Amino acid sequence: MELFYTIFMVIIFIVAIMLSYKTLQFTKTMWKFKNRKKDGSEDKDFKYFD
């Protein structure tokens, strides 16, 4: 039972790390979107959501 609990905790930890990474990626993209050029011209480094 203790082995099952340890494996379960490791899986939960890995999922939490992956979610944190995706959240940081999304935040970076939203930051770029918020700070894009106001005159409507396209930014070279900005890619739209796929």
LUMSE-761813 format. One record per residue (C-alpha): residue in three letters; x negated, y, z. Coordinates in nm, 2 decimals. Layout:
REM residues N
 gunu     px     py     pz
  Ala      X      Y      Z
...
//
This chain:
REM residues 50
 gunu     px     py     pz
  Met   0.00   0.00   0.00
  Glu  -0.28   0.24   0.08
  Leu  -0.44   0.17  -0.26
  Phe  -0.12   0.25  -0.43
  Tyr  -0.09   0.58  -0.24
  Thr  -0.45   0.67  -0.34
  Ile  -0.40   0.60  -0.71
  Phe  -0.07   0.80  -0.70
  Met  -0.25   1.10  -0.54
  Val  -0.52   1.09  -0.80
  Ile  -0.26   1.09  -1.08
  Ile  -0.08   1.38  -0.92
  Phe  -0.41   1.57  -0.89
  Ile  -0.49   1.52  -1.26
  Val  -0.14   1.64  -1.36
  Ala  -0.18   1.95  -1.14
  Ile  -0.52   2.03  -1.30
  Met  -0.37   1.99  -1.65
  Leu  -0.08   2.21  -1.57
  Ser  -0.30   2.48  -1.43
  Tyr  -0.52   2.47  -1.74
  Lys  -0.21   2.51  -1.97
  Thr  -0.08   2.79  -1.75
  Leu  -0.40   2.98  -1.79
  Gln  -0.40   2.93  -2.16
  Phe  -0.04   3.06  -2.19
  Thr  -0.12   3.36  -1.96
  Lys  -0.42   3.45  -2.19
  Thr  -0.20   3.43  -2.50
  Met   0.07   3.64  -2.34
  Trp  -0.19   3.90  -2.23
  Lys  -0.31   3.92  -2.59
  Phe   0.05   3.96  -2.71
  Lys   0.13   4.23  -2.46
  Asn  -0.19   4.42  -2.54
  Arg  -0.16   4.39  -2.92
  Lys  -0.18   4.70  -3.14
  Lys   0.12   4.93  -3.11
  Asp   0.12   5.04  -3.48
  Gly   0.24   4.70  -3.61
  Ser  -0.08   4.61  -3.78
  Glu  -0.20   4.25  -3.74
  Asp  -0.48   4.16  -3.50
  Lys  -0.75   3.94  -3.66
  Asp  -0.79   3.71  -3.35
  Phe  -0.42   3.68  -3.26
  Lys  -0.25   3.36  -3.37
  Tyr   0.13   3.32  -3.35
  Phe   0.28   3.04  -3.14
  Asp   0.29   2.70  -3.32
//
